[in-house]
Structures are given as structure tokens and as C-alpha cells.
Amino acid sequence: MKKVFMKYILPVLGVIAVVLLDQLVKELCLDKIGMYNTIVLIEDVFELHVIPNYGMAWGMLQNKQWIFVVITPVVLALAVWFYLKMPAEKKFTPMRVLTILLAGGAIGNLLDRMFRGDFCQGYVVDMFYFKAIDFPVFNVADSFICVSFALLAILVIFKYSEEDFDRMFGLKKKAKAVDEDSVKEAKENIIEEVSKDAEETVAVEETVSEE
């Protein structure tokens, strides 16, 4: 029961928690600040600037919500598949946690695009604005997605070895199975050759005896 909880129930609860946090912050900003309004938290450095986003950062893919609605479920399916492939070991805990946070962030923005405004033509609510560097306005879900993806890339490059991924995707088992089949085939070939040699030897001996 504990293994089931840790592998299946806990990650689902983690994703739900991320989605709820994202949606709660968006609703609070809409309710307490209002769309297109701004609250300055640190003068000329950081503001809460609530705006709708019909695309992605830097104004790209504006009014192309269908692209995100189609791609996001595919990414989520890959994330689930990737998560289930991870061995239940402490070594893979960081990767599991980051995958959960990434999935939660993706779902948070997907819900916005599906249900804020016309169905599947909605907008994402953004609110965090670093004015000091004029960074594009973003939200909680964006933070989870970007940070998780960046850390996953770092882990893949610097922490986990090729052997770890062989274990994740069962490549070693497949290679072992292939090796076992090769050994079995080699043994069969040897036995066959020995049998042929034995038959030939017996035939020669019979010929010599007859002579």
C-alpha cells in the first residue's frame, strides 16, 4: 500500500497542489488587484502587473491557443510515461519531484487557455513583473515549468549517468536478453557441429571396419 501511495497517489496530490496554488494566486490577483492594474512591491524593481496573455512570453504565438491545447496533453503524457519509468530509489527523487512540478505548471496554464474566455481560446493570467530587467510578465505556473525544465536538464547532463537511463528504460535487460539468446544460439551451433563431427567419425570408422 505504501509503494502504491508513493508511486501513484503522492505525485497526483503534488500535481493538484501546484495547480491549486497557481489558480489561487491568479484568482487573488484578479480579485484584489484587477486586470490591467499594478501594485508596486519594490520601486523600479518588482511589481504585480496583472495582464491577460493570449500567447507566450515576448508576445510570441499570440491568439494561437490551439497549439498549446494540442501540445500540452502530449507533453503531459510524456511526463507521466517518463515518471513511471523512474526506479523507486532515492537517487531519482529530484527527477520525480521536478517532473511533478513541471506537470502541475503545464496543467495550470492549460486550464487558463481552455476556460478563461471562449473554450480553448482563452488567456493565461500573468502577474509577476521584474521591471529592473524588463523581464516578460509571468505567473506561478510559468515559474514551475521553466525552473523545473532547467533543473531537469542540469540533472540529466551532470547528475545521472548513461547507466541510470539504461536502467530506467530497460536497455540493459534488453541487451542481456539479446546476449542470452546469442549464447544459446552459439551453444546450439556448437552442439550441432559436434554431432556432425561425431557422425562423420562413426561413418569413417564403419568404412574402415568394412574394409
C-alpha positions in Angstrom: 0.0 0.0 0.0 2.9 2.4 0.9 4.5 1.8 -2.5 1.2 2.5 -4.3 0.8 5.7 -2.3 4.4 6.9 -3.0 4.4 6.0 -6.7 0.9 6.9 -7.8 -1.2 8.8 -5.2 1.5 11.2 -3.9 2.5 12.5 -7.3 -1.1 13.1 -8.2 -1.6 15.1 -5.0 1.6 17.0 -5.8 0.3 18.0 -9.2 -3.1 19.0 -7.8 -1.3 21.2 -5.2 0.7 23.0 -7.8 -2.4 23.6 -9.9 -4.4 24.9 -7.0 -1.6 27.2 -5.9 -1.3 28.6 -9.5 -5.1 29.1 -9.8 -5.4 30.6 -6.3 -2.7 33.2 -7.0 -4.4 34.1 -10.3 -7.8 34.5 -8.7 -6.4 36.6 -5.8 -4.7 38.9 -8.3 -7.8 39.3 -10.3 -10.0 39.9 -7.3 -7.7 42.1 -5.2 -5.7 43.9 -7.9 -7.8 43.6 -11.1 -6.9 43.1 -14.7 -4.5 45.7 -16.2 -3.8 47.1 -12.7 -0.4 47.3 -11.0 0.9 47.1 -7.4 4.5 48.2 -6.9 6.3 46.0 -4.4 9.8 47.2 -4.9 10.2 50.6 -6.7 11.6 50.1 -10.2 12.5 46.5 -9.4 9.4 44.2 -8.9 5.7 44.7 -9.5 2.5 42.8 -9.6 1.1 43.7 -13.0 -2.0 41.7 -13.9 -2.5 41.2 -17.6 -4.0 38.6 -19.9 -1.7 36.6 -22.2 -3.1 35.1 -25.3 0.2 33.5 -26.4 3.5 33.0 -24.6 6.5 35.1 -23.4 7.7 38.0 -25.5 4.4 38.2 -27.4 5.1 35.0 -29.4 2.2 32.8 -30.8 -0.5 35.4 -29.8 -4.0 34.0 -30.4 -2.6 30.6 -31.2 -4.1 28.9 -28.1 -5.0 25.7 -30.1 -1.2 25.0 -30.4 -0.9 24.9 -26.6 -4.1 23.0 -26.1 -2.9 20.3 -28.5 0.8 20.1 -27.4 0.3 20.3 -23.6 -1.6 16.9 -23.3 1.2 15.3 -25.4 3.8 16.8 -23.1 1.8 15.6 -20.0 1.6 12.1 -21.4 5.3 12.0 -22.0 5.9 13.3 -18.4 3.7 10.5 -17.0 5.5 7.9 -19.1 8.9 9.3 -18.0 7.8 9.4 -14.3 6.6 5.8 -14.4 9.9 4.7 -15.9 12.0 6.1 -13.0 13.2 3.5 -10.5 11.8 3.8 -7.0 15.1 4.9 -5.5 16.2 8.0 -3.6 18.6 8.8 -6.3 15.8 9.6 -8.7 13.7 11.6 -6.1 14.9 15.0 -7.5 13.8 14.0 -11.0 10.5 12.7 -9.8 9.8 15.9 -7.9 10.7 18.2 -10.8 8.5 16.1 -13.2 5.6 16.6 -10.9 6.1 20.4 -10.7 6.5 20.6 -14.4 3.3 18.7 -15.0 1.4 20.8 -12.5 2.5 24.0 -14.1 1.6 22.8 -17.5 -1.9 21.9 -16.4 -2.3 25.3 -14.6 -1.8 27.2 -17.8 -3.8 24.7 -19.9 -6.8 25.3 -17.7 -6.5 29.0 -18.3 -6.3 28.6 -22.1 -9.3 26.2 -22.1 -11.7 28.0 -19.7 -10.8 31.7 -19.3 -12.7 33.2 -22.1 -14.0 31.2 -25.1 -13.5 27.5 -24.8 -9.9 26.6 -25.9 -9.4 30.2 -26.9 -8.8 31.7 -23.5 -5.9 33.6 -22.0 -3.3 33.0 -19.3 -3.3 35.4 -16.3 0.2 36.8 -15.7 1.2 39.0 -12.8 4.9 38.9 -11.9 7.0 41.6 -13.5 10.7 42.3 -12.8 10.8 45.9 -14.0 14.5 46.2 -13.3 15.4 43.9 -16.2 12.1 44.3 -18.1 11.5 40.6 -18.0 8.2 39.4 -19.6 5.3 39.2 -17.1 4.8 35.6 -15.9 2.8 33.6 -13.4 3.2 30.7 -10.9 2.7 28.0 -13.5 5.4 29.6 -15.7 7.8 29.6 -12.8 7.3 25.9 -12.1 7.6 25.0 -15.8 10.8 27.0 -16.5 12.6 26.2 -13.3 11.7 22.5 -13.4 12.7 22.2 -17.0 16.0 23.9 -16.4 16.9 21.8 -13.4 15.8 18.6 -15.2 18.2 19.5 -18.0 21.0 20.1 -15.4 20.3 16.8 -13.7 20.3 14.9 -17.0 23.6 16.4 -18.0 25.5 16.4 -14.7 23.9 14.0 -12.2 22.6 11.0 -14.0 24.8 8.6 -16.0 24.1 6.6 -19.1 23.8 3.6 -16.9 21.0 5.2 -14.9 19.0 5.8 -18.1 19.7 2.3 -19.3 18.1 1.1 -16.1 15.1 3.5 -16.5 14.3 2.4 -20.0 15.2 -1.3 -19.6 18.0 -1.2 -22.1 20.3 -3.4 -20.0 17.6 -6.0 -19.7 17.1 -6.0 -23.4 20.8 -6.2 -24.0 21.1 -9.1 -21.5 18.2 -10.9 -23.3 20.0 -10.5 -26.6 23.2 -11.8 -25.1 21.5 -14.8 -23.6 19.9 -15.5 -27.0 23.3 -15.2 -28.7 24.9 -17.6 -26.2 22.0 -20.1 -26.6 22.3 -19.9 -30.3 26.1 -20.4 -30.1 25.7 -23.4 -27.9 23.2 -24.9 -30.3 25.6 -24.4 -33.2 28.4 -26.0 -31.2 26.3 -29.0 -30.3 25.2 -29.3 -33.9 28.9 -29.1 -35.2 30.0 -31.7 -32.6 27.1 -34.0 -33.6 28.1 -33.7 -37.2 31.7 -34.4 -36.4 30.7 -37.4 -34.4 28.5 -38.8 -37.2 31.3 -38.3 -39.7 33.8 -40.1 -37.3 31.4 -43.0 -36.9 30.9 -43.2 -40.6 34.7 -43.3 -41.2 35.2 -46.0 -38.6 32.4 -48.1 -40.1 34.0 -47.8 -43.5 37.4 -48.8 -42.2 35.9 -51.8 -40.4 34.2 -53.0 -43.6 37.5 -52.8 -45.4 
